[in-house]
Structure formats: C-alpha cells, structure tokens
C-alpha cells in the first residue's frame, strides 16, 4: 500500500485528539495523531502490537499501569492485548 501525504481525513474520537490511518496491512497499520495539551487518550488495548514514535510535544504514556515520560525522538512497542493510555503534557 502507498499513500501520498494529505492534511485531510483526520477523525476525532476523543476531545483534543485527532487521528488518521496513513497505511495498513494485514497485521499492521501506521497512524498519525494530533494531540492537544491536557487531553487524555483513554485506557484501551489492541489485538496486535502497537508501535509508536513521538515527533514533537510531550506525553506520559502508561503501559500496563507503568508511566513513561515521552519526549521527541522516543519510541515504544506495546504488546498485544496490554492496556495503555496517555496524558498529553504539550501539544503534538
């Protein structure tokens, strides 16, 4: 799958959080997020691993109840079916 860059097509599932699936395959997908300071991504899990990379801003990512301060350049991988959530400390 190939996709050209576009600023259109974002969805807002939660106040202050916008997301867009960029590309996907049978067992993976790549999404882009815009997050506003003070917003919270509710606790949830997925049937597949979740991998991320923070380009800008700051968040606290909670993976299975353990908190991680995340800064630009940091990355993570969350095992399948493990609950996680995030609190946004700085606009992304």
Phi and psi restraints in degrees (value plus and minus 20) as a CYANA .aco file:
   2 UNK   PHI    -154.3  -114.3
   2 UNK   PSI     121.6   161.6
   3 UNK   PHI    -160.2  -120.2
   3 UNK   PSI     116.6   156.6
   4 UNK   PHI    -101.1   -61.1
   4 UNK   PSI     129.4   169.4
   5 UNK   PHI     -82.6   -42.6
   5 UNK   PSI     118.5   158.5
   6 UNK   PHI    -174.5  -134.5
   6 UNK   PSI     119.9   159.9
   7 UNK   PHI    -105.8   -65.8
   7 UNK   PSI     -16.5    23.5
   8 UNK   PHI    -117.3   -77.3
   8 UNK   PSI     141.7   181.7
   9 UNK   PHI      75.2   115.2
   9 UNK   PSI      -9.1    30.9
  10 UNK   PHI     -98.3   -58.3
  10 UNK   PSI     123.0   163.0
  11 UNK   PHI    -131.7   -91.7
  11 UNK   PSI     134.3   174.3
  12 UNK   PHI    -142.3  -102.3
  12 UNK   PSI      67.1   107.1
  13 UNK   PHI     -92.9   -52.9
  13 UNK   PSI     -42.7    -2.7
  14 UNK   PHI    -161.7  -121.7
  14 UNK   PSI     124.3   164.3
  15 UNK   PHI     -70.9   -30.9
  15 UNK   PSI     107.0   147.0
  16 UNK   PHI      65.6   105.6
  16 UNK   PSI     -19.0    21.0
  17 UNK   PHI    -146.8  -106.8
  17 UNK   PSI     102.8   142.8
  18 UNK   PHI    -137.4   -97.4
  18 UNK   PSI     121.1   161.1
  19 UNK   PHI    -161.5  -121.5
  19 UNK   PSI     133.6   173.6
  20 UNK   PHI    -167.2  -127.2
  20 UNK   PSI     107.8   147.8
  21 UNK   PHI     -96.5   -56.5
  21 UNK   PSI     104.6   144.6
  22 UNK   PHI    -108.3   -68.3
  22 UNK   PSI     -74.4   -34.4
  23 UNK   PHI    -165.7  -125.7
  23 UNK   PSI     141.1   181.1
  24 UNK   PHI    -172.9  -132.9
  24 UNK   PSI     138.9   178.9
  25 UNK   PHI    -154.1  -114.1
  25 UNK   PSI    -185.2  -145.2
  26 UNK   PHI     -84.5   -44.5
  26 UNK   PSI     -57.2   -17.2
  27 UNK   PHI    -147.3  -107.3
  27 UNK   PSI      -5.6    34.4
  28 UNK   PHI    -170.4  -130.4
  28 UNK   PSI     141.7   181.7
  29 UNK   PHI    -172.8  -132.8
  29 UNK   PSI     136.7   176.7
  30 UNK   PHI    -141.0  -101.0
  30 UNK   PSI     105.0   145.0
  31 UNK   PHI    -142.8  -102.8
  31 UNK   PSI     135.2   175.2
  32 UNK   PHI    -138.1   -98.1
  32 UNK   PSI     119.9   159.9
  33 UNK   PHI    -143.5  -103.5
  33 UNK   PSI     125.2   165.2
  34 UNK   PHI    -137.6   -97.6
  34 UNK   PSI     102.3   142.3
  35 UNK   PHI    -144.4  -104.4
  35 UNK   PSI     114.5   154.5
  36 UNK   PHI    -116.6   -76.6
  36 UNK   PSI     120.9   160.9
  37 UNK   PHI     -70.4   -30.4
  37 UNK   PSI     114.4   154.4
  38 UNK   PHI      70.8   110.8
  38 UNK   PSI     -32.3     7.7
  39 UNK   PHI     -99.9   -59.9
  39 UNK   PSI     141.5   181.5
  40 UNK   PHI    -152.8  -112.8
  40 UNK   PSI     112.1   152.1
  41 UNK   PHI    -108.6   -68.6
  41 UNK   PSI      95.9   135.9
  42 UNK   PHI     -82.1   -42.1
  42 UNK   PSI     135.7   175.7
  43 UNK   PHI     -81.5   -41.5
  43 UNK   PSI     113.3   153.3
  44 UNK   PHI    -184.7  -144.7
  44 UNK   PSI     154.1   194.1
  45 UNK   PHI    -162.6  -122.6
  45 UNK   PSI     149.4   189.4
  46 UNK   PHI    -153.2  -113.2
  46 UNK   PSI     135.6   175.6
  47 UNK   PHI     -94.9   -54.9
  47 UNK   PSI     -28.5    11.5
  48 UNK   PHI    -143.7  -103.7
  48 UNK   PSI     140.0   180.0
  49 UNK   PHI     -76.1   -36.1
  49 UNK   PSI     129.5   169.5
  50 UNK   PHI    -140.3  -100.3
  50 UNK   PSI     103.9   143.9
  51 UNK   PHI    -140.2  -100.2
  51 UNK   PSI     117.8   157.8
  52 UNK   PHI    -162.4  -122.4
  52 UNK   PSI     144.3   184.3
  53 UNK   PHI    -165.2  -125.2
  53 UNK   PSI     106.9   146.9
  54 UNK   PHI    -111.5   -71.5
  54 UNK   PSI     100.7   140.7
  55 UNK   PHI    -105.3   -65.3
  55 UNK   PSI     -63.8   -23.8
  56 UNK   PHI    -170.4  -130.4
  56 UNK   PSI     147.5   187.5
  57 UNK   PHI      63.1   103.1
  57 UNK   PSI    -188.1  -148.1
  58 UNK   PHI    -166.7  -126.7
  58 UNK   PSI     119.4   159.4
  59 UNK   PHI    -158.8  -118.8
  59 UNK   PSI     144.3   184.3
  60 UNK   PHI    -132.0   -92.0
  60 UNK   PSI     100.9   140.9
  61 UNK   PHI    -123.9   -83.9
  61 UNK   PSI     105.8   145.8
  62 UNK   PHI    -127.3   -87.3
  62 UNK   PSI      94.8   134.8
  63 UNK   PHI    -132.7   -92.7
  63 UNK   PSI      95.5   135.5
  64 UNK   PHI      31.1    71.1
  64 UNK   PSI      26.1    66.1
  65 UNK   PHI      57.9    97.9
  65 UNK   PSI     -28.0    12.0
  66 UNK   PHI    -113.7   -73.7
  66 UNK   PSI     107.2   147.2
  67 UNK   PHI    -110.3   -70.3
  67 UNK   PSI     119.9   159.9
  68 UNK   PHI    -150.2  -110.2
  68 UNK   PSI     101.1   141.1
  69 UNK   PHI     -94.3   -54.3
  69 UNK   PSI     103.4   143.4
  70 UNK   PHI    -132.3   -92.3
  70 UNK   PSI     108.7   148.7
  71 UNK   PHI    -142.0  -102.0
  71 UNK   PSI     144.0   184.0
  72 UNK   PHI     -70.8   -30.8
  72 UNK   PSI     112.4   152.4
  73 UNK   PHI      77.8   117.8
  73 UNK   PSI     -35.4     4.6
  74 UNK   PHI     -98.1   -58.1
  74 UNK   PSI     133.1   173.1
  75 UNK   PHI    -158.7  -118.7
  75 UNK   PSI     146.2   186.2
  76 UNK   PHI    -174.6  -134.6
  76 UNK   PSI     140.8   180.8
  77 UNK   PHI    -159.0  -119.0
  77 UNK   PSI     105.1   145.1
  78 UNK   PHI    -129.8   -89.8
  78 UNK   PSI     102.8   142.8
  79 UNK   PHI     -80.2   -40.2
  79 UNK   PSI     136.8   176.8
  80 UNK   PHI     -79.8   -39.8
  80 UNK   PSI     124.2   164.2
  81 UNK   PHI      43.7    83.7
  81 UNK   PSI      -5.1    34.9
  82 UNK   PHI    -117.3   -77.3
  82 UNK   PSI     109.4   149.4
  83 UNK   PHI     -93.1   -53.1
  83 UNK   PSI     120.3   160.3
  84 UNK   PHI    -166.4  -126.4
  84 UNK   PSI     142.3   182.3
  85 UNK   PHI    -173.5  -133.5
  85 UNK   PSI     150.3   190.3
  86 UNK   PHI    -166.8  -126.8
  86 UNK   PSI     128.4   168.4
  87 UNK   PHI    -140.1  -100.1
  87 UNK   PSI     111.1   151.1
  88 UNK   PHI    -113.8   -73.8
  88 UNK   PSI      97.9   137.9
  89 UNK   PHI    -114.8   -74.8
  89 UNK   PSI     -40.9    -0.9
  90 UNK   PHI    -172.3  -132.3
  90 UNK   PSI     118.7   158.7
  91 UNK   PHI     -67.6   -27.6
  91 UNK   PSI     121.5   161.5
